[in-house]
Amino acid sequence: MALSFLIWLPLIVGGLAWIMERQVKGSGNWVNLFGLFAVLIVVFYCWSNGMSELSWNWFTRFNIHFALLLDGLALILIVLTLLLAMLAVLVSWQDIQQNAGFFHFNLMFSVAGIVGVFLADDLFLFFLFWEVMLLPMTALILVWGHENRRYAAIKFFIFTQVSSLLMLVAIIALAILHQQQTGELSFRLAELQQLTLSPSTAYWLMLGFFIAFAVKLPSVPLHTWLPDAHTQAPTAGSVLLAGVLLKTGAYGLIRIVLPLFPAATIEFAPVAVTLGAISILYGALMAFSQTDFKRLVAYSSISHMGFVLLALFSWHELAIQGAILTLVAHGISSAALFSMAGMIQHRIHSRELGNMGGMWSSAPKMATVTLVFVMAGIGMPGMANFNGELYSLLGSYQVFPVQTSFAALGIIGSAIYGLHLFQNAFQGPANAEVADLNQRELTFTVLLVVGLVYFGLQPHILLDLTNANLMELLSVAAKVKGVSP
Amino acid sequence: MDFLFVIPLLPLASSLLMVLLAGKLTPKLVALFGVGSMTIAAGLTLWVGIDFFTQGAVAFNQILFNWLPLTSAPLNFALYLDQLSMVMLGVVVGVGWLIHWYAAAYMYTDKDMQRFFVYMNLFVFAMLMLILGDSLVLLYLGWEGVGLCSFLLIGFWQHQPENAMAAKKAFIVTRVGDTALMLGLLILFLHFDSLTIQNILSYSNTELPDEIWWACLLLVGGAVGKSAQLPLQTWLPDAMAGPTPVSALIHAATMVTAGVYLIARMHPLFLQFEQILTIVAWIGALTLVLAGFAALGQSDIKRVLAYSTMSQIGYMFLALGATAFDNAIFHLMTHAFFKALLFLTAGSIILKMHHEQNIFKMGGLFKSLPLTSSFLLIGLLALVAMPGTSGFFSKEAILAATWQAQTAGPVLWGMGVLGAFLTSLYSFRLLFIVCFGEPHHPTDDKDYSFSSQFVVPLLPLVLLALIGGFIHLNFSLVFGPTDHPHLPLWLEWLPVVIAAAGAALAWIWYFPRPRSSESSGGLNTFFETGLGFDWFYDRVFVRLIQGFASINKNDVVDKFYLLLAWLNFRINGYVVLTQNGRLRWYLLATVAGGTLMLGGLLLWR
């Protein structure tokens, strides 16, 4: 019961914020902030007794349930979502002037959708939330985006729609296959896992899901919506997009693709892993080519998500742990960099690196925290991203040494684009005079720094929480490998 | 010894504290934090050292906390102290402390002094993680950490674009090596299922698979990047853009020798693959000769010293390749003494010349700066390995070991001797041009005396540069028993004679005479630009990537989707034609369609 509040509450809060904002200007921020805090408390309440689930009959005719499941992996990602949503609220405190109420509502609406995706235990429900989170995000880009927002929003929408259509087909096919085998339709993940699929069927169905998730992740060559969407989105949108929306793709891979089609994914793994390695290198190279702060960070996200793809399809314990660590680490570091981009844009009304330069002299605090975020992003040991990369590489290397060796070259690539970004913005002759971080900004950037360092030195908590998920995956894999060595 | 962890903690804490108090500290307080933390650390190091040696120098492991829970072998954040890391600890903290002290005076008037000491202290912390880390991951943490601090300190005066360029170059070139190191770690983990150094080394007596050969080569790749050896040496001369104490600490005494430490630390693996050791020896020999030639062409005092550093580290690599690991570390130590001294005296000179670094604009400094010039002379004498000085003992040991080693041999020994000749040539060239002849700078400057802060920190270094060779290092528990080869007398003394010949030639060529002028032949330019490596890398790598970046800024993959969109619009354009609202078209279409259908039906039957 309480579990379903995780979805209703953000919606209610969003509506409240919309109404309040109309009455008192600026109050929507506070409503959202406290609302998110309340949701966070509900999450911990739900988790207080460990894993919790809920299942209500919904469309009994089709055996569709309103089924939610909160386990370790979902918990981590939901908490990340809520914290980054708070960051999104904080970072755009004064940015939104027009339709502020509706903006607050959209923000919470997409939070509800994302949380729903992480909680859904029924594929129909999963698909529903998958679509739900798309709409407010498109609205955020379309209404409050930057100069080229219409193009970016439509591109984002079409890419996600077309790919999720493939997923819908695959979901329905699975349900019908279940009916053929047991006489009853089913959308429950656990039940679908019992299906016996012929290898070719499994392969095609897996591809349907894979493409949907690879677009969201994104993986080269399905990535081109992302730079536009990130660049044009308002800062809050970018924070959510990079911080958690991309993670739904990886989450889908962990939650649906790997356990449902273990044999097919092992067969497909060389392709996926190669795509991952290409994403890492191509993303890094493209990041270096950019002169727009946000676009650069967007391409760096592609590079980082390549590690996740590489790691997940390696089907190795360490690698999967690495993917999970990377999800959290990249969620924090990329959201942090997008917030920095937002703050800079708020000050100099430009995202072009050419219009920045030498900002260290006028804004040393801003420069220092950006340096920390950049260094975290390029995998400085002691910070969260490094652990993710190390685990991914250590694990993947055992299975795919060639692809992993190429992927490791991303370490050089990240240094090149990271320094390109940092030096052009903050070093060199002073091009732009900016105001340094104010108290509000300093508070949340310092919290982000603390988070990155904390998970850099103590990744246990993340690994312990997701251990059950990992063991389940590995047992699935062991079964498959046992049958067909 | 339980206080071991406090030694790295002190500079880290001081660094963080100074970040938190940014802009709130007076220069005096900054110096107190920055130098004070190092002073306490040095005292503790002495204490730990005494403790360590009185307990028989047995290895000591201190686990701080659990870091990475790798399933097979949980990785701790743990420190490991043995004879090797004890010597390194002494060098890093001891020399580092003196340089911090000097730097406090050097940077006192800089408005960003606080930022400077944040980086310096952070550097010491990272360096200590590198040498004390008990796992390769912790070593890698230090490895990357020192790289970051090096980047920040080279680009310390960041408003000048060329400093930022140099910083970027240093970071990226060394990152190439770091990536090799990371790949090496992956291979080692695959085979040993552990990243703890002692665990890995415990397997080294067994038969090792061939992949470890690659792992060793990749470790050498990492070492080469950090220690500025061929082919990743190009960043070091440019790194001189940083403040001079930085060059002394990072780019002479400590960080650049990390590669030597890495190979010495992992030596049991290398001993299994003599080929790799031969490669290491060749890298060292080639680098020391190449850097010697390059040093001859420099006109910037710091660049001369930078190439000299590169060349001396070449000797250390030569020693590693000749399996004389203890001699490599011995030379690392003496080099830290005299090169730190050289850089700091150079810093004093540069300060008095109002930040002029061109040696041809100095001249006659023995008259105006007698004390500093004598320090410079002492440093240079140690550098050219004059008998009795510290450099003599370590370099002689290396050359003797090279002659006899199976993995090295007389050819490499010959290159080492050639290197000694070049060392002597460029050292005396530097000395003659800087300290003798007519002054080429305004001499009316009254203020040629230094405050004691500039002199006192140098005194221990002067002493160590002179007599540091008598320090007896014992590595028997790390490197095993070593036999000190005894060569024929003439072989032992030949390098000294050759070096003396170099000094004589330098006197003939470079001693300032009224008619002498800067030589600027083609060869000289070739030497000055570091023998063309920069040019080559620029053409092959930098331009390639930049070219790609400028061509593909708009992402060629996107073109495919744009094409799809364009096609849709075109098809849309044609399909729209069917609904143009003209009755004639509709009628025509109806008739044509009807005819087609009917005709089709008729034909089919």
Interface residues (C-beta under 8 A of the other chain):
Chain A: K155 V220 P221 H223 T224 P227 L285 M286 F288 S289 Q290 T291 E317 L318 G358 W360 S361 P364 K365 T368 M375 M380 P381 G382 N387 L390 Y391 L393 L394 Y397 Q398 P401 T404 S405 A408 L409 I411 I412 A415 I416 L419 Q423 F426 Q427 G428 P429 A430 L457 Q458 P459 H460 L463
Chain B: V19 A22 G23 F65 N66 W67 L68 P69 L70 T71 F77 R115 V137 Y140 L141 E144 G145 L148 F151 G155 Q158 H159 Q160 P161 A164 A167 K168 F171 I172 R175 V176 D178 T179 M182 L183 L185 L186 I187 F189 L190 I545 F548 A549 S550 N552 K553 D555 V557 D558 F560 Y561
